[in-house]
Amino acid sequence: MKLIRYGEVGGEEIGVQIDGINYSVASFGGDYNEAFFAEDGLARLEQFVKDNEGKLIELPADIRLGAPFTRPSKIVCIGLNYKDHAEETGAKIPAEPIIFMKSSTSLVGPNDQIMIPRNSTKTDWEVELGIVIGKKASYVEEAEALDFVAGYVLHNDVSEREYQLERGGTWDKGKGCDTFAPMGPFLATKDEFEDIHNIKLWLKVNGKTFQNGNTSNLIFSVPFVVAYVSQFMTLLPGDVISTGTPAGVGLGFDPPIYLKPGDVVELGADGLGEARQEVVSFKSH
């Protein structure tokens, strides 16, 4: 299944995508949140869709899509998880996964705007595969890790490099700004994929391709990452682990290339759809 949420910011309803067409399942009730995943929501939703075949309301093609799940308890990210990305940024290949966090308030829809933070000059892009956790996970064994996965999502791990690398302390400073986690267009359940370690990912800025990678080049695999992170924190249903980005980020160029107002970022991945984000100047709430 492919799960979507649609409608105005803060008032999203739930839906599904079937054969490229979006349908409402608002009558199913609830939202795609921690309780939904924890209470066997995917199986119940699948049955609901089967029972209502031919009856679901088709949504307008131009309707806004929100993130395909409600704000998770946490967004955990893995840094430098592609060898080519580590090399382009001049970093050592990590011996163990690097963990950092994005604030849950950075989550936005797949086609929402990216807002440059106040006084930022080094906002960058990162196409990534996100893992969505399906049930509570603590001290999980790698061999069992995929049992705890609900599905996968396309993620642009937007990053402010000055805040991340030049302001002291941890990377989190440059990762959690508002609008810095566009996700979607949909959550694809894990049964949609034959091999999650053979997924092409790409990203363009203003029509030019900058990233063209494949999850076959992950340093630490999806099950390893889920098991590893669960040793340090309890993962709750609906949490996201973003698995890292391949080469081609703006920081890796000489001189670096950073996003500016008016730029358009497009990205996609096999089986995870495509997203488009316009870059805008900072505006206070």
C-alpha positions as CSV (number, residue, x, y, z in Angstrom):
1,M,0.0,0.0,0.0
2,K,0.9,3.6,-0.4
3,L,-0.3,5.9,2.3
4,I,-0.9,9.7,1.8
5,R,-2.3,12.6,3.8
6,Y,-3.9,15.5,2.0
7,G,-5.4,18.9,2.6
8,E,-4.4,22.2,4.2
9,V,-1.5,22.4,6.7
10,G,-2.7,21.2,10.1
11,G,-6.0,19.8,8.7
12,E,-4.8,16.9,6.7
13,E,-7.0,13.8,6.1
14,I,-5.8,10.3,5.3
15,G,-5.8,8.6,2.0
16,V,-4.1,6.0,-0.2
17,Q,-2.6,5.9,-3.6
18,I,-3.7,3.1,-6.0
19,D,-2.2,2.9,-9.5
20,G,-1.0,6.5,-9.3
21,I,-4.4,7.9,-8.3
22,N,-5.0,9.3,-4.8
23,Y,-8.1,8.4,-2.9
24,S,-9.6,9.5,0.4
25,V,-10.0,7.0,3.2
26,A,-11.1,9.6,5.7
27,S,-14.0,7.4,6.6
28,F,-11.6,4.8,8.0
29,G,-11.1,7.3,10.9
30,G,-8.1,8.5,12.8
31,D,-4.7,9.5,11.4
32,Y,-1.4,7.9,10.4
33,N,0.1,8.3,13.9
34,E,1.8,6.2,16.6
35,A,-1.5,4.6,17.6
36,F,-2.3,3.7,14.0
37,F,0.9,1.8,13.5
38,A,0.9,0.2,17.0
39,E,-2.6,-1.1,16.7
40,D,-2.3,-3.0,13.5
41,G,-3.5,-0.1,11.5
42,L,-1.8,-1.2,8.2
43,A,-3.7,-4.5,8.2
44,R,-7.0,-2.9,9.1
45,L,-6.5,-0.3,6.4
46,E,-5.7,-2.8,3.8
47,Q,-8.9,-4.7,4.6
48,F,-10.9,-1.4,4.6
49,V,-9.6,-0.6,1.1
50,K,-10.5,-4.1,-0.2
51,D,-14.0,-3.8,1.3
52,N,-14.5,-0.5,-0.4
53,E,-13.1,-1.3,-3.8
54,G,-14.7,1.0,-6.4
55,K,-16.3,3.1,-3.7
56,L,-13.4,5.3,-2.6
57,I,-13.5,9.0,-3.4
58,E,-10.9,10.1,-5.9
59,L,-9.0,13.2,-4.9
60,P,-8.2,16.1,-7.3
61,A,-4.8,15.7,-8.9
62,D,-3.7,19.1,-7.7
63,I,-4.6,18.7,-4.0
64,R,-1.8,19.5,-1.5
65,L,-0.1,16.5,0.0
66,G,1.1,16.6,3.5
67,A,3.8,14.4,5.0
68,P,2.3,10.9,4.8
69,F,2.2,10.5,8.6
70,T,1.6,12.8,11.5
71,R,4.5,14.4,13.4
72,P,6.6,11.4,14.7
73,S,8.1,11.3,18.2
74,K,11.5,11.6,16.6
75,I,13.4,11.8,13.3
76,V,16.7,9.9,13.6
77,C,19.3,10.4,10.9
78,I,22.4,8.5,9.9
79,G,25.4,10.6,8.7
80,L,28.0,9.7,6.1
81,N,26.3,6.4,5.2
82,Y,27.5,6.4,1.6
83,K,31.2,6.1,0.9
84,D,31.1,8.6,-2.0
85,H,29.4,11.2,0.1
86,A,31.9,10.8,2.9
87,E,34.7,11.2,0.4
88,E,33.3,14.3,-1.2
89,T,33.0,16.1,2.1
90,G,36.5,15.1,3.2
91,A,35.2,13.0,6.1
92,K,36.6,9.6,7.2
93,I,34.5,6.5,6.5
94,P,32.7,5.9,9.9
95,A,33.5,2.7,11.8
96,E,30.0,2.8,13.3
97,P,26.8,4.7,12.2
98,I,26.8,8.4,13.0
99,I,23.5,9.3,14.6
100,F,22.0,12.8,14.8
101,M,18.4,14.1,15.1
102,K,16.2,16.4,13.1
103,S,13.5,18.2,15.1
104,S,10.0,16.8,14.4
105,T,8.9,20.4,13.8
106,S,11.0,20.4,10.6
107,L,8.6,18.0,9.0
108,V,6.6,19.3,6.0
109,G,4.9,17.9,2.9
110,P,6.7,16.7,-0.2
111,N,5.9,19.7,-2.3
112,D,5.9,22.4,0.4
113,Q,8.4,25.2,0.3
114,I,11.9,25.1,1.8
115,M,12.5,28.2,3.8
116,I,16.0,29.5,4.1
117,P,16.7,30.1,7.8
118,R,17.3,33.6,9.0
119,N,20.9,34.8,8.2
120,S,21.6,31.5,6.4
121,T,24.0,31.4,3.4
122,K,24.8,27.6,3.3
123,T,21.5,25.7,3.0
124,D,22.0,22.4,1.2
125,W,20.1,19.4,-0.1
126,E,20.3,15.6,0.6
127,V,18.0,13.0,-1.0
128,E,17.5,10.1,1.3
129,L,15.6,6.9,1.9
130,G,13.6,7.1,5.2
131,I,12.6,4.1,7.2
132,V,9.3,4.3,9.0
133,I,9.1,2.2,12.2
134,G,6.0,0.0,12.5
135,K,6.2,-1.2,16.1
136,K,8.1,-0.4,19.3
137,A,11.7,-1.4,18.9
138,S,14.3,-1.7,21.7
139,Y,17.5,-3.7,21.5
140,V,16.4,-5.3,18.3
141,E,18.6,-8.0,16.6
142,E,19.7,-7.3,13.0
143,A,18.1,-10.6,11.8
144,E,14.7,-9.4,13.1
145,A,15.0,-5.7,12.3
146,L,12.8,-5.6,9.2
147,D,9.9,-7.0,11.3
148,F,9.9,-3.6,13.0
149,V,9.6,-1.7,9.7
150,A,6.3,-0.4,8.4
151,G,7.6,1.0,5.2
152,Y,9.7,3.6,3.5
153,V,9.5,7.3,2.5
154,L,11.4,9.8,0.3
155,H,13.1,12.4,2.4
156,N,15.1,15.6,1.6
157,D,17.4,16.0,4.6
158,V,17.8,19.8,4.1
159,S,20.9,21.0,5.9
160,E,22.4,24.3,6.9
161,R,26.2,23.7,6.6
162,E,27.4,26.7,8.6
163,Y,25.1,25.8,11.5
164,Q,26.0,22.1,11.2
165,L,29.8,22.4,10.9
166,E,31.0,25.8,12.0
167,R,28.9,26.7,15.0
168,G,30.4,24.1,17.5
169,G,28.7,21.1,19.1
170,T,26.6,18.6,17.3
171,W,25.2,18.5,13.7
172,D,21.6,18.9,15.0
173,K,21.9,22.7,14.8
174,G,22.0,22.6,11.0
175,K,19.3,19.9,10.6
176,G,16.2,20.8,12.4
177,C,15.2,24.2,11.0
178,D,11.6,24.7,10.0
179,T,10.8,23.0,6.6
180,F,14.0,21.0,6.7
181,A,12.3,17.6,6.5
182,P,10.1,17.4,3.4
183,M,8.8,13.8,3.3
184,G,6.6,12.0,0.8
185,P,4.6,12.0,-1.5
186,F,3.6,8.7,0.2
187,L,4.7,6.0,2.7
188,A,5.2,2.8,0.7
189,T,4.8,-0.3,2.9
190,K,7.7,-2.7,2.9
191,D,5.9,-5.4,0.9
192,E,6.1,-3.0,-2.1
193,F,9.9,-3.6,-2.4
194,E,11.7,-6.7,-3.6
195,D,15.1,-5.4,-2.5
196,I,15.4,-2.2,-0.5
197,H,19.1,-2.3,-1.1
198,N,18.7,-1.6,-4.8
199,I,16.8,1.7,-4.9
200,K,17.9,4.5,-7.2
201,L,17.8,8.0,-5.7
202,W,18.2,11.2,-7.5
203,L,18.0,15.0,-6.9
204,K,18.0,18.0,-9.3
205,V,18.3,21.7,-8.6
206,N,16.8,24.0,-11.3
207,G,16.7,21.0,-13.7
208,K,20.3,20.0,-13.2
209,T,21.0,16.6,-11.8
210,F,23.3,16.7,-8.7
211,Q,22.6,13.4,-7.0
212,N,22.3,10.0,-8.7
213,G,22.8,7.2,-6.2
214,N,21.7,3.8,-5.2
215,T,21.0,2.2,-1.8
216,S,23.3,-0.7,-2.9
217,N,26.1,1.7,-1.8
218,L,24.9,2.1,1.8
219,I,27.8,1.5,4.2
220,F,25.4,0.3,6.9
221,S,22.3,-1.6,5.7
222,V,18.7,-0.9,6.6
223,P,18.3,-3.8,9.1
224,F,21.7,-3.0,10.6
225,V,20.7,0.7,11.1
226,V,17.4,-0.2,12.7
227,A,19.1,-2.7,15.1
228,Y,21.9,-0.3,15.8
229,V,19.7,2.8,16.6
230,S,17.5,0.6,18.8
231,Q,20.5,0.0,21.1
232,F,20.6,3.7,22.0
233,M,16.9,4.7,22.1
234,T,13.5,3.1,22.0
235,L,12.0,3.5,18.5
236,L,8.2,4.1,18.6
237,P,5.7,3.3,15.9
238,G,5.8,6.1,13.3
239,D,9.3,7.2,14.0
240,V,11.6,7.8,11.0
241,I,15.2,6.8,10.5
242,S,16.7,8.6,7.5
243,T,19.5,6.4,6.1
244,G,22.0,9.0,4.7
245,T,22.6,10.6,1.3
246,P,24.8,9.7,-1.7
247,A,27.3,12.0,-3.3
248,G,26.3,15.2,-5.0
249,V,25.4,17.6,-2.2
250,G,26.2,21.3,-2.6
251,L,28.9,21.1,0.1
252,G,30.9,18.7,-2.0
253,F,31.6,21.1,-4.9
254,D,34.5,23.4,-5.2
255,P,33.4,26.1,-4.6
256,P,30.3,24.8,-2.8
257,I,26.8,25.4,-4.2
258,Y,24.0,26.4,-1.9
259,L,20.3,27.0,-2.2
260,K,19.0,30.4,-2.7
261,P,15.4,31.9,-2.9
262,G,13.8,31.0,-6.2
263,D,15.6,27.7,-6.7
264,V,13.6,24.6,-7.3
265,V,14.6,21.2,-5.9
266,E,13.2,18.0,-7.4
267,L,13.9,14.5,-6.1
268,G,12.8,11.0,-6.3
269,A,13.5,7.3,-5.7
270,D,12.4,4.0,-7.1
271,G,9.1,3.0,-5.6
272,L,8.9,6.2,-3.5
273,G,7.6,8.7,-5.9
274,E,8.9,12.2,-6.6
275,A,8.8,15.6,-4.8
276,R,9.3,19.2,-5.7
277,Q,10.2,22.0,-3.4
278,E,10.6,25.7,-4.1
279,V,13.1,27.6,-2.0
280,V,11.9,30.8,-0.4
281,S,13.5,33.5,1.9
282,F,13.1,33.5,5.6
283,K,9.8,34.8,6.9
284,S,8.8,34.9,10.6
285,H,5.7,33.1,11.8
